[in-house]
Amino acid sequence: MQTELSKKLGIEVPVFAFTHCRDVVVEVSKAGGIGVLGAVGFSVEQLREELDWIDAHIGDHIYGVDTAIPQKYEGMDKSTPEELVAMIEAAIPQRHRDFAEKLLRDAGVPEWPDEKDPVSLSFSVQQAQALVDEALTRPKCAMIVNALGTPPPEIVQQVHDAGRLIGALAGRLKHGIAHKEAGLDFVVCQGSEGGGHAGEVTSMVLWPQMVDAIAPLPVLAAGGIGNGRQMLAAMSMGAQGVWMGSRWLIATEAQAEPAQRESYKAANSEDTVRSRSFTGKTARMLKNEWTEAWEREDTPDALPMPLQGYLTFDAVRRTHRYAGVGDCQKIAFNPVGQVVGQMNTEQSCRDIMFQLLSEYAEALEQVNTVTTQE
Ligand SMILES: Cc1cc2nc3c(=O)[nH]c(=O)nc-3n(C[C@H](O)[C@H](O)[C@H](O)COP(=O)(O)O)c2cc1C
């Protein structure tokens, strides 16, 4: 199965896997799709380590790296990461720090063991530029994808000069149009049901509008794709491929503590919420006491990006590391889309890919049967 974009990249099937796990990147790329490593929150040293591993295990296949430079954020004018951190540190009220820490303490989540591990800067060009520089030193990194905004012109130019593709996520038409005007090579159009940062319009409504609005630029459909029937729906609306995030979270190769996997497996499609409580922008995740606590009248409001993400960096890493300790799952950061309700079994990435494509073929046959019936 090929589309113009998959041919350009030289991959066998137009399946794009967003993941934070290097093993998933490698396995999906080896199975004919392309793994894209989410690097937000990584230091350059961490990214270097992950990419060394991927380069050593992926063979002749290619992969992508995903960054997150928001269109607008507090401290955009700061020219260095150090200046931005100083601004953020000064701007986070003590009340917010105390509130986050109390939630962690009440749930019995242990402290991070190594005080020397710094809190890492996320969601800013100051962080992303260094990650892009590192990614582009890798010949097998075929594309850079940016979340939350149109990447700055210098980065678009830099990626093109390096002979790679650059795309960006969009949850609203106007964002997709801005990406096209900025000269990007494709747009990942994510509907509201998707995991992570998501807008209000659902995939079913948004995808075809985006395809028409930015034609002939390729659109990858994201948000709510977890099986072959959903993939066929996306392709039938003109998408040049599918971009899936949630489905890989319980792949056998994914790095996640058993308690976090169990939370995903036990959840149904009504158990997610769009909440600002972890990053400062609305992101879809499992509902729990943390997401509810930040909504109450008598509690602090989430801060704007990147302040809230900086404030909750410790909560995210502690709730992932100690996922099964105390009442950790009651406050853990478990981003996922509504497809969580159909994610019940742990399978390898290869099996997920195989099942996705066989279901796609069956669904296509089913549609053909219906359309050719007298
Ligand atoms: C755990 C998780 C974390 C995510 N983090 C990012 C991110 O850092 N950058 C990004 O571009 N997209 C991120 N996303 C969104 C995915 O790239 C993708 O668009 C989305 O998962 C698609 O919808 P689905 O969850 O229904 O598959 C994240 C999604 C999940 C589930």
The ligand as an ORCA input file, in Angstrom:
! r2SCAN-3c Opt
* xyz 0 1
  C       1.216      9.462     25.442
  C       1.087     10.462     24.339
  C       1.990     11.509     24.278
  C       1.956     12.401     23.200
  N       2.905     13.384     23.111
  C       3.042     14.051     21.930
  C       4.186     14.879     21.698
  O       5.038     15.064     22.555
  N       4.306     15.429     20.461
  C       3.381     15.213     19.475
  O       3.574     15.680     18.342
  N       2.284     14.485     19.693
  C       2.101     13.875     20.885
  N       1.009     13.078     21.084
  C      -0.028     12.993     20.041
  C       0.352     11.926     19.009
  O       1.420     12.385     18.210
  C      -0.802     11.586     18.091
  O      -1.126     12.688     17.292
  C      -2.047     11.097     18.791
  O      -1.728     10.137     19.750
  C      -3.002     10.502     17.759
  O      -4.221     10.115     18.309
  P      -4.440      8.680     19.014
  O      -3.942      8.865     20.389
  O      -5.915      8.492     18.943
  O      -3.673      7.659     18.229
  C       0.971     12.236     22.186
  C       0.036     11.202     22.291
  C       0.071     10.324     23.353
  C      -0.936      9.220     23.414
*
